[in-house]
Amino acid sequence: MRDPGKERDYPLAGGVLTTDFAEIVDDPGIAVVAEVMGGVEPAGTYVLELLRRGKNVVTANKQLVARRGVELFATASGAGVQLRFEASVCAAIPVIKVLRESLVVTNVHRVLGIVNGTTNFVLTEMEGGKSYDEALADAQQRGYAEADPTDDVSGADAAAKMAILATVAFNSHVELADVEYSGITKIDALDVTAARQLDMVIRLVGAARLVDGQVDVTVQPAFVDKQHPLAKVDGAFNAVMLQGDAIREITLEGPGAGGVETASAVIADITSVIGTMGTGFLQNDAAWRQLPKLPDGDSTSPFYFRLHVADRPGALARVAEELAEREISIARLLQHQNGNGAALHVVTHEAKVGALRAALAAVGELDDVHGCSTPRPVISDRGVAELGWA
Ligand SMILES: NC(=O)c1ccc[n+]([C@@H]2O[C@H](COP(=O)([O-])OP(=O)(O)OC[C@H]3O[C@@H](n4cnc5c(N)ncnc54)[C@H](OP(=O)(O)O)[C@@H]3O)[C@@H](O)[C@H]2O)c1
């Protein structure tokens, strides 16, 4: 702590508080240290020093693990001590332990997550009719969002968590810089209405996939089919869906933040360390790989996008032609008259994002097209026929 004189809302035995790091690292009686101070520095320097000096470390610090995981895991492995970090992802939801222990021999190949409660709350409130600004102000008033919500709404917080989940799920180092992310700041009422008309909801979804031995990790707003388990995650809750060879699908859902929730995960990690100290249990990080990143543009998904077109014969045919030229086919189409023009809501079949970007750049050049929304991935476990789109 920084201020030992600060009034705390819990009782403390005398002599247990210190502001001096040396008193902790030099004390041979301390075997496990929990780092809950946050921030990359000085927390990183402290954690590395503790590990080098043979102390097990438990941390709740997603930014630290996501940015400097390679160095931290190598140091822990080299010193023969444990680094546990359950609280760093979704607080009370036990997803790290499940991936590292329960599913250690399952080839998990896909992780989908709603891993940021603030944005999930905002998007849920927008479904109920609030504007983005009103929903964010409500989240701040209820304590779900910080006064400066940038990290949450930009997707950066979720990206750090997805980097950690991908690392543990695929046994391969993934750092924050490897995650492509975007946030919810550009989601508006038109998007929310479009999703509703398609029987979907908008969620900020983290997706980590193993594709032919390459890792693909993204965080972006997605259109989620209302029948999909992630569509039912409302308000500030989090959920992580794990898909693998032997397990098919497991979804873990619960409170992803909060003081008590985070503390419960930190203390559980301390207990696990104490129970397994000196046994070598979980010191398998040296076996982690460095799998290549899927090349930019190769990521595939069905997508939703919206076009504003002139209401002229042949406009739709020209759009379809540009898509077909890049092997993108349309799964569903809604058209709404809009003054002199029309809004086209398009859902594609599975397509490469690079091909879609190229197609939409070409579509944007057509005389008949006056505007195009950012394409959003569509998440559904149901086939096109089952969705009633065929
Ligand atoms: N709260 C959540 O919902 C949640 C969920 C998941 C993960 N986390 C993670 O948990 C960590 C802590 O979050 P929090 O919300 O509990 O933060 P917090 O309320 O700001 O608490 C941070 C604590 O660390 C101490 N501290 C900060 N900088 C320090 C320094 N340089 N030297 C010594 N002590 C220092 C502070 O001491 P003083 O009290 O003396 O200022 C305070 O007790 C972060 O890594 C966060 O990302 C939090």
The ligand as a Tripos MOL2 file, in Angstrom:
@<TRIPOS>MOLECULE
LIG
   48    52     1     0     0
SMALL
NO_CHARGES

@<TRIPOS>ATOM
      1 N1        -11.8380   -4.1260   -8.8580 N.am      1 LIG1
      2 C1        -12.1520   -5.0170   -9.7960 C.2       1 LIG1
      3 O1        -13.2970   -5.2170  -10.1350 O.2       1 LIG1
      4 C2        -11.0600   -5.8120  -10.4360 C.ar      1 LIG1
      5 C3        -11.4000   -6.9570  -11.2200 C.ar      1 LIG1
      6 C4        -10.3850   -7.7350  -11.7900 C.ar      1 LIG1
      7 C5         -9.0690   -7.3360  -11.6340 C.ar      1 LIG1
      8 N2         -8.7750   -6.2040  -10.9140 N.ar      1 LIG1
      9 C6         -7.3780   -5.8350  -10.8030 C.3       1 LIG1
     10 O2         -7.0250   -5.7830   -9.4250 O.3       1 LIG1
     11 C7         -6.0000   -4.8210   -9.2360 C.3       1 LIG1
     12 C8         -6.4510   -3.8460   -8.1540 C.3       1 LIG1
     13 O3         -7.6370   -3.2110   -8.5300 O.3       1 LIG1
     14 P1         -8.5110   -2.4010   -7.4590 P.3       1 LIG1
     15 O4         -9.7600   -2.0350   -8.1560 O.co2     1 LIG1
     16 O5         -8.5870   -3.1400   -6.1640 O.co2     1 LIG1
     17 O6         -7.6010   -1.1010   -7.2890 O.3       1 LIG1
     18 P2         -7.5030   -0.0990   -6.0640 P.3       1 LIG1
     19 O7         -8.7800   -0.0410   -5.3330 O.co2     1 LIG1
     20 O8         -6.9190    1.1640   -6.6260 O.co2     1 LIG1
     21 O9         -6.4320   -0.7590   -5.0570 O.3       1 LIG1
     22 C9         -5.0720   -0.7500   -5.3410 C.3       1 LIG1
     23 C10        -4.3060   -1.0260   -4.0490 C.3       1 LIG1
     24 O10        -2.9130   -1.0840   -4.3750 O.3       1 LIG1
     25 C11        -2.1970   -0.1590   -3.5750 C.3       1 LIG1
     26 N3         -1.1500    0.4670   -4.4140 N.ar      1 LIG1
     27 C12        -1.3190    1.1170   -5.5800 C.ar      1 LIG1
     28 N4         -0.1200    1.5360   -6.0530 N.ar      1 LIG1
     29 C13         0.8030    1.1670   -5.1610 C.ar      1 LIG1
     30 C14         2.2210    1.3320   -5.0580 C.ar      1 LIG1
     31 N5          2.9130    1.9600   -6.0170 N.pl3     1 LIG1
     32 N6          2.8660    0.8040   -4.0070 N.ar      1 LIG1
     33 C15         2.1820    0.1460   -3.0410 C.ar      1 LIG1
     34 N7          0.8390   -0.0450   -3.0610 N.ar      1 LIG1
     35 C16         0.1510    0.4620   -4.1090 C.ar      1 LIG1
     36 C17        -3.2110    0.8800   -3.0930 C.3       1 LIG1
     37 O11        -2.7600    1.3700   -1.8330 O.3       1 LIG1
     38 P3         -3.5150    2.5640   -1.0520 P.3       1 LIG1
     39 O12        -4.7980    1.9460   -0.5730 O.co2     1 LIG1
     40 O13        -2.6230    2.8940    0.0570 O.co2     1 LIG1
     41 O14        -3.7100    3.6430   -2.0590 O.co2     1 LIG1
     42 C18        -4.4950    0.0470   -2.9780 C.3       1 LIG1
     43 O15        -4.5860   -0.5860   -1.7280 O.3       1 LIG1
     44 C19        -5.7720   -4.1820  -10.6170 C.3       1 LIG1
     45 O16        -4.7030   -4.8350  -11.2670 O.3       1 LIG1
     46 C20        -7.0730   -4.4420  -11.3340 C.3       1 LIG1
     47 O17        -6.9230   -4.4820  -12.7430 O.3       1 LIG1
     48 C21        -9.7280   -5.4690  -10.2880 C.ar      1 LIG1
@<TRIPOS>BOND
     1     1     2 1
     2     2     3 2
     3     2     4 1
     4     4     5 ar
     5     4    48 ar
     6     5     6 ar
     7     6     7 ar
     8     7     8 ar
     9     8     9 1
    10     8    48 ar
    11     9    10 1
    12     9    46 1
    13    10    11 1
    14    11    12 1
    15    11    44 1
    16    12    13 1
    17    13    14 1
    18    14    15 2
    19    14    16 1
    20    14    17 1
    21    17    18 1
    22    18    19 2
    23    18    20 1
    24    18    21 1
    25    21    22 1
    26    22    23 1
    27    23    24 1
    28    23    42 1
    29    24    25 1
    30    25    26 1
    31    25    36 1
    32    26    27 ar
    33    26    35 ar
    34    27    28 ar
    35    28    29 ar
    36    29    30 ar
    37    29    35 ar
    38    30    31 1
    39    30    32 ar
    40    32    33 ar
    41    33    34 ar
    42    34    35 ar
    43    36    37 1
    44    36    42 1
    45    37    38 1
    46    38    39 2
    47    38    40 1
    48    38    41 1
    49    42    43 1
    50    44    45 1
    51    44    46 1
    52    46    47 1
@<TRIPOS>SUBSTRUCTURE
     1 LIG1         1 GROUP 0 **** ****
